């Protein structure tokens, strides 16, 4: 038992026996001692109703925030509707909580890395065209398209400080292959996920979606036999939060695929956007893409 326990406001306090006084006669300046009296002269009291209201309010807010981010509600109007309902119930209490949740939540965030951006040029063509500028152009279009669809999209540099424990639905790093002529088969794209992903089934799913949708949009072949260790061991895979599903795409070869990469960049970007949406929305994919993952 707690020795510091205080007598509640409504408890009766034992009184010492007082000498009897004549009827209608009382001791001067003696106040009744049946209840505690505050210094302002008002009787101290605790409103049980107020206490229950506070408990109910916080229970409601906790339940609301817990259910907001369930898988069925991530990308539906239910999230906005429930937030608005919660705000109507208690605007002062919900505003700070929900604003922080919006900042911290990865439920609607996607990361797009522009390969080599702010680090080096990447591959360089004879006329001065660099892989970095092609990567950045594609990545910027991907960001714009996904943002227009309602996602919160971060355009990230190659070694961006934000990559440390980065949390999002997905992260895709965009690169391109050599500008040097290798042979007539050096055309097409490659996609790889982390070799040691914490959630390999999700990484495989993102990879398969990108393969399927990118090929469908650009017509470029999937060039699986040239996937390198630099792709499967890509540095960002070890930097981001393990809950973030990530993949790297080499969108094409800067030699034989240069025309589509530089003149039809919108199609290239759309192919990546379609692949990300396929993953996020759990859309069906062709058996070929599933087998190639």
Secondary structure, 3 states (H helix, E strand, C coil): CCCCCCCCCCCCCCCCCCCCCCCCCCCCCCCCCCCCECCCCCECCCCHHHHHHHHHHHHHHHHHHHHHCCHHHCCCHHHHHHHHHHHHHCHHHHHHHHHHHHHHCCCCEEEEEECCCCCCCCCECCCCCEHHHHHHHHHHHHHHHHHHCCCEEEEECCCCHHHCCCCCCEEEEEEEECCCCCCCCCCCEEEEECCCCCCHHHHHHHHHHHHHHHHHHHCCCECHHHCCHHHHCCHHHHCCCCCCEEEEEEEEECCCCHHHHHHCHHHHHHHHHHHHHHHHCCCCCCHHHHHHC
